[in-house]
Amino acid sequence: MSKGSCIVVTGASRGIGAAIAQVLATAGYEIGCLSRSGALPALHGSGDDGSDGIDGADELATRVQGRLHAVAMDVTDRTSWEAALAALQAKGLKIAGLVNNAGLHLEGRSTEIDLDHWQTVINTNATSVLLGCQSVYPHLVQNRGGLIVNIGSFFDKLGVKRNLAYCASKAAVGAITRCLAVEWAGQDIRVLDVAPGYIETDLNADAMRSGPLRAYLEKRIPSGRPGTALDVANLVGALYSSGAGFMSGETLYIDGAQGIAH
């Protein structure tokens, strides 16, 4: 990577986005941490108890913290995208990649959801992906290529009660990924879709660890447990560090084989 190479991560203040930002920063990238709050992601250890992570290595933690550049913005607004990327460029950073992670999950009976529900989910989960890809495109062309990773969901291939808008939005992420991968291949821009299953984060930890949802996941996921934000982050990190330059347009499922389990 060249000096000052920056990967933009949306929804980077918490959850999966924060983990992705940390993994990529640890690999040496500068990270544009975009979120509504504009907060920096908290750094966490890589082990279950945090004992073997970067929190235990002060020097590395300091370097990683210094590579995180927080910007407050709205991923559903084109003008906000332009301003956020300009703010990163003003710091001397070159946009080398994008992780479209920001998303929203709303439920509702399909006979009862209104257009506000539908448009909010579609705009946050799908339209934002298009806007993000379009916004970074000229930067990647200028840098002679790059990688865009969109964060979808394994719900893109499932029929899930009370999740019509969410499933549709994540299916759209896969379609956007495929179309842009084909259209932008000539500019050496690759586009991939990472589609997680049930992932435990700080936002849903209580429900994931006990109660009816935990019991359901123990039965449905072959390994008997949900994934972690770090599982997803490590996959994204591998895509940026590997030599898999011929892979583009694919949806990579990371769901513990739940989506194919009979």
C-alpha positions in Angstrom: 0.0 0.0 0.0 1.2 3.5 -0.7 1.7 6.1 2.1 -1.5 7.7 3.2 -3.7 5.1 1.6 -7.1 5.4 3.2 -10.0 2.9 3.4 -13.3 4.5 4.1 -15.6 2.5 6.5 -19.2 3.6 7.1 -21.0 2.9 10.3 -17.5 2.7 11.9 -18.3 4.0 15.4 -19.7 0.7 16.8 -20.3 -3.0 16.1 -19.0 -4.6 12.9 -17.9 -1.3 11.5 -15.7 -0.6 14.5 -14.1 -4.0 14.3 -13.4 -3.6 10.6 -11.9 -0.2 11.1 -9.6 -1.7 13.8 -8.5 -4.7 11.8 -7.7 -2.6 8.7 -5.9 0.1 10.8 -3.8 -2.6 12.5 -2.8 -3.8 9.0 -1.4 -0.3 8.4 -4.2 1.5 6.5 -5.4 4.9 7.4 -9.2 4.6 8.0 -11.9 7.1 7.3 -14.4 6.3 10.1 -17.8 7.6 8.8 -20.8 7.6 11.0 -23.8 9.8 12.0 -22.2 10.5 15.4 -18.7 11.1 14.1 -17.3 9.2 17.0 -14.1 7.2 16.9 -14.4 3.4 17.3 -13.3 2.0 20.6 -10.4 -0.4 20.3 -10.9 -4.0 21.6 -8.8 -7.0 22.1 -8.8 -9.9 19.6 -9.5 -12.6 22.2 -12.8 -13.2 24.0 -11.5 -11.5 27.1 -9.5 -8.9 25.3 -6.2 -10.1 26.8 -4.4 -10.8 23.6 -5.6 -7.8 21.6 -4.1 -4.5 20.9 -5.3 -3.0 24.1 -2.5 -5.0 25.8 0.1 -3.5 23.5 0.3 0.3 24.2 2.6 1.2 21.3 0.5 -0.7 18.7 -2.7 0.7 20.1 -1.3 4.2 19.9 -0.3 3.7 16.3 -3.7 2.2 15.4 -5.6 5.0 17.1 -3.6 7.5 15.1 -4.8 5.9 11.9 -8.5 6.4 12.7 -10.0 9.6 11.2 -13.6 10.2 12.3 -16.0 12.2 10.2 -19.7 12.8 10.9 -22.0 12.3 7.9 -25.2 10.9 6.5 -24.6 8.0 4.2 -28.0 8.5 2.4 -27.0 12.0 1.3 -24.7 12.6 -1.7 -23.6 16.1 -0.6 -22.6 14.6 2.8 -20.5 11.9 1.0 -18.7 14.6 -1.0 -18.0 16.6 2.1 -16.7 13.6 4.1 -14.3 12.5 1.4 -13.1 16.1 1.0 -12.4 16.2 4.7 -10.3 13.1 4.5 -8.4 14.4 1.4 -7.7 17.6 3.3 -5.7 15.5 5.7 -3.5 14.3 2.9 -5.2 10.9 2.6 -5.7 9.1 -0.7 -8.9 7.1 -1.0 -7.8 3.5 -1.7 -10.9 1.5 -0.8 -14.4 1.5 0.7 -16.3 -0.7 3.1 -20.1 0.0 2.9 -21.1 -1.3 6.4 -23.7 1.2 7.6 -27.1 -0.4 7.8 -30.5 -0.6 9.6 -32.7 -3.4 10.6 -36.5 -2.8 11.0 -39.2 -5.5 11.2 -42.9 -5.4 10.4 -45.7 -7.4 9.0 -45.7 -7.1 5.3 -49.4 -6.2 5.2 -48.7 -3.3 7.6 -45.4 -1.7 6.8 -45.8 1.8 5.2 -43.7 3.6 2.6 -41.7 5.4 5.4 -40.6 2.0 6.7 -39.8 0.7 3.3 -37.9 3.8 2.1 -36.0 4.2 5.4 -34.6 0.6 5.1 -33.9 0.8 1.4 -32.2 4.2 1.6 -30.0 3.2 4.6 -29.1 -0.3 3.4 -29.0 0.0 -0.4 -29.2 3.5 -1.7 -26.3 4.4 0.6 -24.2 1.7 -1.0 -24.8 3.1 -4.4 -24.0 6.6 -3.2 -20.8 5.4 -1.5 -19.6 3.5 -4.5 -20.3 6.4 -6.9 -18.6 8.9 -4.5 -15.3 6.9 -4.2 -15.3 5.9 -7.9 -13.3 8.9 -9.2 -10.8 8.5 -6.4 -10.2 4.9 -7.2 -9.8 5.6 -10.9 -7.3 8.3 -10.0 -5.4 5.8 -7.9 -5.6 3.2 -10.7 -7.9 0.8 -9.0 -9.0 -0.4 -5.6 -11.4 -2.6 -3.7 -15.0 -1.9 -2.5 -16.5 -4.3 0.1 -20.2 -4.0 0.6 -21.6 -5.6 3.8 -24.8 -7.5 2.9 -26.6 -10.3 4.8 -27.4 -13.9 4.3 -31.1 -12.7 4.5 -30.5 -11.8 0.8 -31.4 -15.4 -0.2 -33.9 -16.2 2.5 -37.6 -15.7 3.0 -38.0 -14.2 6.5 -41.2 -13.3 8.1 -41.6 -9.6 9.1 -38.4 -8.7 7.1 -39.6 -7.9 3.7 -37.8 -4.5 3.4 -34.6 -5.7 5.0 -34.3 -8.8 2.8 -35.0 -6.8 -0.3 -32.4 -4.2 0.7 -29.7 -6.8 1.2 -30.6 -8.5 -2.1 -30.1 -5.2 -3.7 -26.6 -4.9 -2.2 -25.7 -8.2 -3.9 -27.1 -6.9 -7.2 -25.3 -3.6 -6.9 -22.1 -5.5 -6.2 -22.4 -7.7 -9.3 -23.3 -4.8 -11.7 -20.5 -2.5 -10.5 -17.9 -5.4 -10.6 -18.7 -5.9 -14.2 -18.9 -2.3 -15.2 -15.8 -1.1 -13.3 -13.5 -4.0 -14.0 -11.8 -2.1 -16.8 -10.7 0.5 -14.2 -9.2 -2.3 -12.0 -11.9 -1.7 -9.4 -13.1 -4.8 -7.7 -16.4 -5.0 -5.8 -17.3 -7.8 -3.3 -20.3 -8.4 -1.0 -19.6 -9.9 2.4 -22.9 -11.3 3.7 -22.9 -12.2 7.5 -25.4 -14.3 9.3 -26.2 -13.8 13.0 -23.3 -11.8 14.5 -23.0 -10.9 18.1 -22.1 -7.2 18.7 -22.3 -4.7 21.6 -25.7 -3.8 20.3 -27.3 -7.2 20.5 -25.1 -9.2 23.0 -27.8 -9.7 25.6 -30.3 -11.3 23.1 -27.5 -13.4 21.5 -26.2 -14.8 24.7 -29.4 -16.0 26.4 -33.1 -16.4 25.9 -35.2 -17.6 22.9 -32.9 -16.2 20.3 -29.9 -18.0 21.7 -31.8 -21.3 21.9 -32.9 -20.8 18.3 -29.3 -20.1 17.1 -27.9 -23.1 18.9 -30.3 -25.3 16.9 -30.0 -23.6 13.6 -26.3 -22.8 13.3 -24.2 -25.9 12.8 -21.5 -24.7 15.2 -24.1 -23.8 17.8 -23.1 -20.2 18.2 -23.4 -16.9 16.4 -20.4 -15.2 14.8 -18.5 -12.2 16.2 -17.8 -8.8 14.8 -14.2 -9.8 14.6 -15.0 -12.8 12.4 -16.5 -10.4 9.8 -13.7 -7.9 10.3 -11.0 -10.5 9.8 -12.6 -11.6 6.5 -12.7 -8.0 5.2 -9.1 -7.6 6.3 -8.1 -10.7 4.4 -9.8 -9.4 1.3 -7.7 -6.3 1.4 -4.4 -8.1 2.2 -4.7 -11.2 0.0 -3.6 -11.6 -3.6 -7.1 -12.5 -4.7 -7.1 -9.9 -7.4 -9.1 -11.9 -9.8 -12.1 -12.2 -7.4 -14.9 -9.7 -8.0 -18.6 -9.5 -8.0 -19.1 -12.4 -5.6 -21.1 -12.6 -2.4 -19.1 -14.2 0.4 -21.4 -15.7 3.1 -20.1 -15.8 6.6 -22.9 -17.4 8.5 -21.4 -20.5 10.1 -23.2 -22.5 7.3 -26.6 -21.6 8.7 -27.9 -20.6 5.3 -27.3 -24.0 3.7 -28.1 -26.2 6.7 -31.0 -28.5 6.2 
